Amino acid sequence: MEPTREQRIWQVVLAIPQGRVASYGQVADMAGLGRQARFVGSALGMLPEGHSVPWFRVIRNTGQIAFPDGSDTFIRQKDLLEQEGVEVVNGRVSMQRFRWRP
């Protein structure tokens, strides 16, 4: 049985190594979904309870965290990234330094 689009996205995100990030567009491309970066965000929002997918490693192509600055989810994502050694300055990650290059 063919994996769903969501499952293909989750598989790509599971492959992102600790201490690295990928953009929504990069994940969409690697999942074979072309330019469906927005769908990546939707698929990550559909993760089932108790999952192990490191959703927090996916950020905007500019390096910016997509959630509103100061929101609970923004703070959670920032904290999880920093725990892995990813430097977050003003809500932004250096894509040059931390982008995953498989």
N, C-alpha and C positions, 0 to 999 in steps of 0.2 A: 504494500500500500504506500502510495506517494505521501511524503510529509506535507502538511498544510503550509501555507505561507508563513504563518506564525511560528510553526515548529522550525522551519528553515532559518528564520531570524534568530530564534532562541539558540539554535545550534551554533550559529556564527558568534553570537555574544558569549556563549560558553567557551569558545576558543580564544577569546581575548585574554592574553596573559595578565596576571597580577602586575600592577604598576604601569599598565598601558591603557590607552583609551582609543576609541574609534568613533568616527562621526556617524550620524544617522544614515547619511548617504553612502558611506563606505560599507556599512552593514547591509543596506538594501542591495547594493551592487554585488557584494559577496554572496548574498542569499539568492541571487539570480532574479532580483526584482527591479533592476534598472534604477529609474529615478523615483522610486516610491519611498523616499526618506520619511515622509510624514506617516506612512503606514508602519514604519519601524517603531515610532513612538507609540502608536496605538497598540501594536502587538506586545510591546513591553508593558503597557498598561493592563493587558489581559493576562498577565502571568498568574498562574494559580497560587493559592495560599501555600506556603511552605516550600516554594521553589528554591533552586540553587543558582538561578541565572543571575550573573553579576550585571544587572541592568545599569548600575551606576557608572559603568565604564563607557557608556555611550553618551556623547555630548555633541553639541553643534559643531559644524565644520570650522567655525571661527575659534573653537576652543571654549566657548561659553557654555555654562550649565544652562539648560533650557527652562528650568523652573524659576518662578519669580524670586528674586533676591530676598533672602530672609524668611522664605516660606519653610515649613517643616521639611518638605521634600528636598528643597535646595540645601538646607543645612545637613540633612541626612546624606545626600549624595556627596557633598563637600567633605564631610567627616569620613565617609567610607573611602573616598579617593585618597585623602591625606593619610589614612591608616595604611594604605598600600604604597606610600611614598610619592604619590602624585602631588605636585605642588599646585595649589589653587590660589591665585592672586586676583582679588576683585571679581570673584566668580568665574574666572577664566583659567584654562590650562594651556600651557605652551604645546601646541600641536607639533611643532618642530621637534620638541624634546620628548614628548610622551606618546605620540601617535604610534599605534600598532602597525607594523609593516611586515605582514606575513610573507 
